[in-house]
């Protein structure tokens, strides 16, 4: 369903929500609590350049439910053009804010190098914080179709997670989300590749 109340601005062919970090975190939190589907895209300058030559990649951002400027060059360009996009909203920052929240949110890690998602899950569950890991999977380097089997989607859905963090590389991750979005019961889905490494402590 299209949200006509979104405050969106176009920058070199991509949509960006005029939202602060606090606003983005609140929107994700509300979607999770209401079990409402929210595909969060976090375009940075590399994303933007890649989207210029890749229609599928560009469409994945256009069709997301929340698109935030994850890079200061984008914020600077928006300011020069008079757009009310005033601050960088990093995907990792959104995750960390939810991680430190007093509410309880559950996450499923999908992707990352072998063993890293498992380590991130274990580390998260040793913390007395606002997030718990309810599952993880490292699908390797197969095709999007191979990573989209019924068994894979069933495991993700059965976890009951609030937030699905995908880490397959930006283009592949966005394409995997688009391919499986209608089948995924987890309300919040986002490709946040570096987050799995951050939580695991490998970066």
NORHUBEL-V899832 format. One record per residue. RES is the residue in three letters. SS is DSSP state (h for helix, s for strand, l for the rest). OMEGA is omega in radians with two decimals (none if undefined). Layout:
BEGIN
<<RES/SS/OMEGA> <RES/SS/OMEGA>>
END
This chain:
BEGIN
<<UNK/l/-3.12> <UNK/l/3.09> <UNK/l/-3.08> <UNK/l/3.12> <UNK/l/3.13> <UNK/l/3.11> <UNK/l/-2.97> <UNK/s/3.10> <UNK/s/-3.13> <UNK/s/3.11> <UNK/s/-3.11> <UNK/l/3.04> <UNK/l/3.14> <UNK/s/3.10> <UNK/s/3.07> <UNK/s/3.08> <UNK/s/3.07> <UNK/l/-3.04> <UNK/l/3.07> <UNK/l/3.07> <UNK/h/3.14> <UNK/h/3.14> <UNK/h/3.14> <UNK/h/3.13> <UNK/h/3.14> <UNK/h/-3.14> <UNK/h/3.11> <UNK/h/-3.13> <UNK/h/-3.13> <UNK/h/3.11> <UNK/h/3.13> <UNK/h/-3.10> <UNK/h/3.12> <UNK/l/-3.10> <UNK/l/3.10> <UNK/l/-3.09> <UNK/l/3.10> <UNK/s/3.07> <UNK/s/-3.11> <UNK/s/3.04> <UNK/s/-3.05> <UNK/l/-3.07> <UNK/l/2.97> <UNK/l/-3.09> <UNK/h/3.10> <UNK/h/3.05> <UNK/h/-3.05> <UNK/h/3.13> <UNK/h/3.13> <UNK/h/-3.12> <UNK/h/-3.13> <UNK/h/-3.08> <UNK/l/-3.07> <UNK/l/-3.05> <UNK/h/-3.14> <UNK/h/3.12> <UNK/h/3.14> <UNK/h/-3.11> <UNK/h/3.14> <UNK/h/3.11> <UNK/h/3.14> <UNK/h/-3.08> <UNK/l/3.08> <UNK/l/-3.11> <UNK/l/3.12> <UNK/s/-3.10> <UNK/s/-3.04> <UNK/l/-3.12> <UNK/l/-3.10> <UNK/l/3.14> <UNK/l/-3.12> <UNK/h/3.09> <UNK/h/3.11> <UNK/h/3.10> <UNK/h/3.14> <UNK/h/3.11> <UNK/h/-3.14> <UNK/h/3.13> <UNK/h/-3.14> <UNK/h/-3.13> <UNK/l/3.10> <UNK/l/3.12> <UNK/l/-3.09> <UNK/l/3.05> <UNK/l/-2.89> <UNK/l/-3.08> <UNK/l/3.07> <UNK/l/3.07> <UNK/l/-3.10> <UNK/l/3.09> <UNK/h/3.11> <UNK/h/3.11> <UNK/h/3.08> <UNK/h/-3.14> <UNK/h/-3.11> <UNK/h/3.10> <UNK/h/3.10> <UNK/h/3.13> <UNK/h/-3.12> <UNK/l/-3.10> <UNK/l/3.12> <UNK/l/3.08> <UNK/l/-3.10> <UNK/l/3.11> <UNK/s/3.14> <UNK/s/-3.06> <UNK/s/3.06> <UNK/s/3.12> <UNK/s/3.14> <UNK/s/3.12> <UNK/s/-3.10> <UNK/l/3.11> <UNK/l/-3.12> <UNK/l/3.07> <UNK/l/-3.06> <UNK/h/3.12> <UNK/h/3.11> <UNK/h/3.13> <UNK/h/3.11> <UNK/h/3.14> <UNK/h/-3.14> <UNK/h/-3.11> <UNK/h/3.14> <UNK/h/-3.08> <UNK/h/3.05> <UNK/l/-3.11> <UNK/l/3.03> <UNK/l/-3.05> <UNK/l/-3.06> <UNK/l/-3.12> <UNK/s/3.11> <UNK/s/3.11> <UNK/s/-3.11> <UNK/s/3.10> <UNK/s/3.13> <UNK/s/3.11> <UNK/s/3.06> <UNK/l/-3.02> <UNK/l/3.12> <UNK/l/-3.03> <UNK/l/3.13> <UNK/l/3.11> <UNK/l/3.10> <UNK/l/3.12> <UNK/l/-3.14> <UNK/h/3.14> <UNK/h/-3.06> <UNK/h/-3.12> <UNK/l/3.12> <UNK/h/-3.12> <UNK/h/3.13> <UNK/h/-3.11> <UNK/h/3.13> <UNK/h/3.12> <UNK/h/3.12> <UNK/h/-3.10> <UNK/h/-3.11> <UNK/h/-3.12> <UNK/l/-3.09> <UNK/l/-3.09> <UNK/l/3.03> <UNK/l/-2.98> <UNK/s/3.06> <UNK/s/3.12> <UNK/s/-3.12> <UNK/s/-3.13> <UNK/s/-3.09> <UNK/l/-2.95> <UNK/l/-2.96> <UNK/h/-3.08> <UNK/h/-3.12> <UNK/h/3.14> <UNK/h/3.11> <UNK/h/-3.14> <UNK/h/3.12> <UNK/h/3.12> <UNK/h/3.13> <UNK/h/-3.12> <UNK/h/-2.99> <UNK/h/-3.02> <UNK/h/-3.08> <UNK/h/-3.10> <UNK/h/-3.05> <UNK/l/-3.12> <UNK/l/3.13> <UNK/l/-3.04> <UNK/l/-3.10> <UNK/s/3.12> <UNK/s/3.13> <UNK/s/3.00> <UNK/s/-3.14> <UNK/l/-2.99> <UNK/h/-3.05> <UNK/h/-3.07> <UNK/h/-3.13> <UNK/h/3.11> <UNK/h/3.12> <UNK/h/-3.11> <UNK/h/-3.14> <UNK/h/-3.13> <UNK/l/3.13> <UNK/l/3.07> <UNK/l/none>>
END
